[in-house]
Amino acid sequence: MTLPIDDHLAAAAFRRLVEHLRLRTDVQNVDLMGVAGFCRNCLGDWVSEASEGALSRDQAREAIYGMPQSEWKARHQAPATPEQLARMDASVALNARPRAGR
């Protein structure tokens, strides 16, 4: 049985994750996707979905990045290599497996 996480604790942990990702601009989204199957954009999209229309996708992504996504990309994002893209594609394919079993 999985223990539930109190909403207050979950919110604090989420804020810490966002802060951590803002500080770690050296970590590319394509690498996050390649290892974990999610990235800053995913977090923003999930926040937008959870807001039930209160935040647009762009607004939610800006909340995650701490600036407009286009500005973050211009400052910090390097072009993805074919190897990074291949790892990302393989990792994203794994995302369907856990959800299929629900």
N, C-alpha and C positions, 0 to 999 in steps of 0.2 A: 504494500500500500504506500502510495506517495503522500507525504505530509504536505498539507497546504502551506503556502507562504502568505503571511499576513500582508494585506495591501500596503500598509505603511512601510514594511520592510522591503517589499517588492519595489515600491516607488523609490526608496532610498538607494537600493542597489541599481536600479535603472539609471537614476541621475548620476551615480558614480561611473557606470559604464559609459554614458554619454560624455562625461568629463574626460575619462580615460581616452576615448577615441578622439576627442578634440585635441588632446595633448600629443597623441601618437600620429601626427600627420605623416610620419615616415611609412606607416603601414597603409598600403594601397588597398582600395576596395576589392580589386580583382584578387588580391592575395587572401583577404578575409573570406571572399566567396569560395576560393579554391580550397581553403582549409575547413571552414566552418559552415559554408553554404548560406551565409548571410553577410550583409555589409551595412554601412551607414545608410545607404539608400533604403534597404529593407526595413531598418528600424524606423526611418521616417515614414515609409509607407504604412507600417503597422500602427504608428501613432495616428496617421491620417485616418486609417480605417477605424481605429478605436474611438476617434473623435466624432464619428457618425456625422460627418459633414461640417463640423465646426472648423476644421483645419484642412486646407487643400493639401495636396501632395507636396507642392513646392513649399508651403508654409511649414509643414511638418519636417521636411528635410532641412530647411533652414534652422529649425529648432535643434535638430541633431548636430548639424555642422557648426552652428554658431555663427553662420554667415550664409549668404545665398550659395547654393550648390555650385553655380557657375564660377563664383569667386574662389571657392575652395579648390575646384578643379584647376583653375588657372594658376593658383599658387602652389598646389601640392601634388597634383596627379601627373604621373609619367605615363607615356604610352604603354599599353599592355603588350607583352611579348606573346608569341604563339604558344609558348609553354604555359604561361600564366592563364591564357584563355582556355587551353585544353584542360588544365586542372580545375578551373572554374566550371566548365561544362560538365565534367565528370562529377564534381561535388554537388552541383545543382541537381543533377539527375538523381542523386541519393535523397534529396529532400522529399520526393514523392513517396518513398518507401515508408517512413514513419506515419505519414498521414493516411496511407492506404490501409493500415492496420487498425485505424480508429473505428 
